[in-house]
Amino acid sequence: MARPRRGAARGADGARGGAAARRGGRARGGAALEGRALSAAGAGWTLALDTATPATVAAAIAPDGATAARAAVPGPGERPGHTRLLLPLAGEALSATGGGLDRVGRLVVGLGPGTFTGIRVGVATGRALALAVGAGAVGVPTPAALAHAAQAAGGPAADAPVLVVQDARRRELFLTLVRPGDDPRALTPWTVPQDEVAAAVAALAVRPAAAVGDGAVLRADALAAAGVAVPDDPAWHHVDGLALARAAASIPAADAADVLPVYVRGADAIPTALRR
């Protein structure tokens, strides 16, 4: 069964903290002001959802700046629990900030790339909730959340280019190069074979300061040999719901029908033995 993420994590103010901080709480200082600005943009609570990766992620930002995040990560050999866990986690995050689904004014959805089933669960749920409660909807590629966290102050690529590397299965990786200030909507993930990641890094016009994502962990040795650091802390390699919401802060809300998944490649059938 998927379990809540534990261990070191980013708290409401962006600082590293323990599991309690990861689960959320009231933001302080600048983070509180940022939270109020995000919520004001949606005239209510901001709710962020992502299921493109194996983790099921939800986060809430209240109009007064309070924040809460919830995430469930499958254990070894376990399958993701997106369908079963996403709405309960969203409800917990909203409740922790004094809100509920009926008070959501802005819905932020991670669009992928990632697993086909996972992307569909998150996008369909986000669109349905936005329609049900009359909230504005914002779609943002999932790598934007990983990059936003890594490029923040104290991150492994603070104010520097970062390479988001996701495990795409089929012995491939999704790569996304994110420069500081890039518009999340303009990000262009692409695929490379796992054993060609060093060559892909060498071909980049800009050398990233770090690589984050589950694919970076998978190919850490090859990335390090190519001169790209891979953080040891697992928290940098998981999607953070609050980072997702903040990455989308400058994007105007739109109709739910405009929130479309980012698949990158087709869903062709292949032998099971070749999926890893």
N, C-alpha and C positions, 0 to 999 in steps of 0.2 A: 504494500500500500504506500502511496506517495506520502511523504512526511513533510511537515513544515521545515523550512530551512533554518539551520541553527549555526552558531559560531559567529565569528567576527562579521560585521556588516555595517552598512552606512545607516546612520540614524536620520532623524527628521531634519537636522541641520547640515547634513552632508559629511559629518565627522565619522570616523570609525568608531564602532561601539559594539556592544554585545547583542545577544539575541533579543533582549527587551527593546533595544533601540531599533533593531531591524523590524520588529513588529509594529513600530510606529509610536506616535505620541504627539504632544503639542510642540510645534516648531518654535524656535526662539530667534530673535534678532532678525538678520537679513532673510533667513529662510522663511520666517513668518510673514514678512512683507511680500516675498515672492509668492508664497502660498495664497495670500489675499489677492494678489494681482491675477494669479491663474484662475482662482475661483470667480473673481469679479468678471472675468472675460466670459464666463458661462452663466453668470447670474445665478449661482448656486454651487453645489459641490462639484468638484472635478473627480471623475472616476476613470482610472487607467487600467486596461486589461491587456494581457499578452499571454498567448498560448502557442506561439510559433516554435518555441524550443520545448524540451521535455518538461521544464518547470511551468507550473500554473501560477500566474502572477496577477495580483490586484493591488491597487493603491488608491487612497482617497485623500483629497485636499479640501478642507472646509473653508468657507468664506472668511473665518477669523484666522486662517493660517495654520490651523492644526492639521497634522498629517498622520497617516497610518498606512502601513504596507503589510501585505500578507503574501507568502509564497510557499508552494509545496513542490519539493523536488523528489522525483522517484529514486528509490534506493537501487542498489546494484541488482540487475535482472528484473526490475519492476517496470511496468508500463506507465506512461503518464496518465493522470486522472483528470484530464481537462474537463470533460463533460460533467463529471461528478463533483468536482471541487471548485470550479470557477465562480459560480454564483454564491456559494457559501463564503468563499474567501472575500468576494466583493462586499457581501453583506457585513462581514466582520470588520473590514477596513472602514466602511461607512459608519457603522455603529460606534467604532472606537473614536470617531471624530464628531459624534453627536448627530449624524445624518442617517439617511435611508435612501433607497433607490428612488423614491418619489421626490427627492430633493436634489437629484443630480441635474445640473444644467449643462455640463460639458463632458462628453464621453470620448476618451482617447483610446485608440485601439492599435496594438502592434500588428503590422500587416505582413510580417515575414521578411525575408525568406525563412524557411524552416521545414517542418514536416507538413505534408499536405493536410492531414487530418487535423493537426494542431491549429494551423492557420485558419481552417474553415470554422473550427469551434469558436475561436476568439472573434473573428470577423462577424460571423453570424450572430453570436451572442451580443456583441457590441451594437450592431445595427438594430437588432430587435429591441434592446433596452432603450436605445436612443429614440426609436419610434414610439415605444410604449410610454415613455415619460416626457416626450417632447423636448429632449435634450439635443443640443448641437453635437455633431460628431466630427472627430478629427482622426484621420488615419496617418500613421507615421511608420516608416520601415523599422523593424525591430533592431537592426544594428545601430540606429540613432540613439537608442536608450543605452546600449553598452558603451558607445562612444562618448555620450554626454557625461556619464559617470566617470569614465577614465580621464576625460579632459578637464574635469573640474579641479579646483584647487586641492592639492593633496593627492590627486590621482596619478597613475603611472604615466600618463601622457598629458599632464597639465598644460593647457594652452599650446598643444603640439599635435601634429598629425597622428592618428591612431589607425591601426589596421584591425578591423573586426573580422575574426576568423571563426566561422561556424561549421560544425560537423554536418555535412550535407548527405551523409550516408553514401552508398554506392562507391565508396572509396574516393569521394570527392569532398571538396570544401567550398563553402560560400565565402568569398572575400569582399569586403567593403572598405575602401579607403575614405576616411573622414578627416577633413581639415578643419581647424577651428573656424567657426563662422559659416560653415557649409549649411545650406538650406536642406533640412532632412528630406524634403520632398524630391530633391534632385539627386539623392544618393543612388548609385547604380551598382548593386551587388553583381558579382559574376562567379562562375564556377571554375575550379581548376582541380586536376587530379591531386590527391594527397601528396604523392611523391614529387610533385612539381611546384610545391609551395615556395621553395627557395628561389627557383627561377622566376616565379611570379613576383617575389619581393624585389629581386634584382632589376626587373623590368619597370618598376614603379618610378614615376618622375620625381616623387617625393619620398624620402626615407621616413617611415613611421617611427615614433619614439617608443612605441610598445604595441603589442598585439594582445587582444582580449577576445574571449569567447571560448566555448567548449572545444572548437577546432584548434585554437591556439594551444590549449593544454595537450590535445592529442598529438600535435606536431611541434611541441616546444623545442625539441633538440634541433630540428631543421630550421626553425625560425631563429633560434639563438645563433646558429652557425651562419645565418644570413645577416646577423647584426641587429636583430629585432628582439628586444627584451619581452619576456612573458612573465607577468607578475605571479608570485607564488600564492598569494592570497586567493582562494577560490571565489570570494565574493565578487571580484572584478570580472569573472567569467560567466556570471549569471545575470539575467535581465532584472533590473530594479524598476519596480512600478513607478516610483516617484521620479526616477530619472527619465522614464518614458513620458510622463506628464510634462516635465520641465523641458524636454527636447521639443515638445510640440507647442510650447507656450506661445510662440509667435505666429502660429498657423491659425487662420480664421476657421471657425467651425463651419461645417457644411451640412448638407442633407445626408442622412444615413446611407442612401443609395450611392453616394459618391465615395464611400469607404470601400476600397477594392483591394484584394489581396495581392501580395508580391510573391509570385511563385518562382521566378527566374527560369525554371526549366519545366518541361512537360512531365506529366505523370505516366510515363510509359511503363509497362510491366516488364520486369526483369527477373531472372532467376534469384531465388532467395540467397544463394551462396555468394552473389555478387553485390549484395546490398551494403556491405561493410567494406 
